[in-house]
Amino acid sequence: MNRYIDVRYLGQVQEVIVPIKSRTRRVTSVNFARALRDFHDLHETLYGFKRSDQPVEIVTLRVELTVLRERVSLPTKPFSSESADHALVGTRKTFIEGLGMVDCPVYEGPLLQPGNLIAGPAIIHEPDTTIVVYDRQEAMLDQHEMYVIEVVS
């Protein structure tokens, strides 16, 4: 665990991030006083002067924690064919910039399977969103059932 204070001289607008050095989990008045002395030295290093006799402001207290956590394991499904025809539910007149009004195929998202590939322009209806696949793009449902959209070169 790392702890910091952002300190500045009273009236300044720029603060200096100062580590609070402690060998224990506690921050004591001794550690805190040392951090304030370190502020003056850091200020001199950064800005070429220090004013140890002037009051300071503590703007922010920071705690930085680093932990190890378990690797996220997403459920996967096997790929089926690239064909998404089974999820095609119709077409819709849609304005696509650069193409004008076009008949866009409309796909029902919950019917798509991992591996299904949809070339744009197309529309995919999901229960909580609509995905527009533009011209020169391809959308594919991956093994984690997330859409990957790539630009076709």
N, C-alpha and C positions, 0 to 999 in steps of 0.2 A: 504494500500500500504506500503510495506517495501522496504527500500533502503539500499544498502550495497556498501562498497568499499573493494577491495582486495588490501592490502598494504603489502609492504616488505621493509626492509632496502636496500638501494642501493647496488647492487652486490649480494644479496641473490637470491636463486632460489625458496624458499617456501614463499608463501604469507599467510596472515591472513585475514579472512573474518571479516570485522568490520561493525556492523550496524550503520547507520546514524540515530540518534535519533532526531525527530522533532515532535512537537505537531501540526504542520500545514502541508499543502501539499507542502510547499516550503522548499528548502534546502538553508539555509543562511550560511554566512561565520562563524557565531557562531556555528551552527550545525556541519559544516565541521571541524572546529578547534577542537571541542569536539571529533569527530570521530578519528581524528589523535592522540589526547591524549589517547583515549581508545585503539588505536592500540598498543601504547607502553606498556600499562598495560596488554593487552591480550598477547602480545609477551612474556612478563615476565612470565605470568602464564603458557603459553605453552612451552616455551623454557628455562626458568630459568634466563633470563637476558633481560634487555632493554637498549637501547642506545638513549635516548631522544635527544641528541645533534647531531645525525647522520641524514643525509638526507634520505628521504623515497621515494619510487616509488609507484604510484597508477597504478596497473596493469589492473584492471577491475572495471567498474561501473555496479552495478546490480539494477534492479527494479523487485520486486516480487508483482504481482497483484493477488488477489483472488476475483473471482466474482461468483455470482450465475447465472446460466443460465437455460433456459428451458430444460426440459427433452426431449431427442431425442425420437421421436415416429416413428418407422419404420413401413412401410406398411406390412400387413400380408395377407397371403392367406391360406385358409383351406387346411388341409392335404387330399390327395387322397389316393389311395391304395399304398401298398409297391411295387407292381409290376412295373418294369421299362421296360417291354417288348415292349411297344409302342414306346420307344425311341431307341431301338436296331437297328442299321443300318448295322451290319455285324461283321466280325472278322478281326483281323490283327495279323500276326506273329510278336511276340515281345519277346525280350530277357528280362527275369525277373531273377535277381540274386537269386540263390538258386534253381530255377526251370528250367533255360535254356530257349530254344525257346518254346513258348506256343502260342496257338491261343487265343488271348485276345478278348473278346467281346468289341465292340465299340458302344458308346451311343452318340446320338446327344443331347447335353446339353439343347438347347432351347426347346426341346420337353418334358423334364422332368418336373414333377409336385411335389410340396411339399409333402413329405412323401415317395416318390420313393426311394427305397433302392437298392444299387448296391454293390454286393460282389466282392472283388478283387480275382484274378487280372482282371482289366478292364481299359478301356480308355474312358474318357468323353471329347468330343470335344465341346468347347465353341467358340463363335466367336472371342474372343481375347486371348484364352489360351487353353492348353490341360492339363487335369488332369489325372494323373496316379494313379489308386487305386491298391496298391500292394497286394500280397498274404497276407492273415490274416488281411485285412482291409475291412471296409465297408464305403461307402459314402452314405450320405442321403442329399437330398435337404430339408432345413428346411422351416418353415413358412415365413421366411423373404427372401427366395430364395437364401440362402447362403449354400454352401456345408459344411457339418460336416463330417469329416473323423475320424473314430475310429478304434483302433486296437482290433481285435477279440482275446480274451484270450483263 
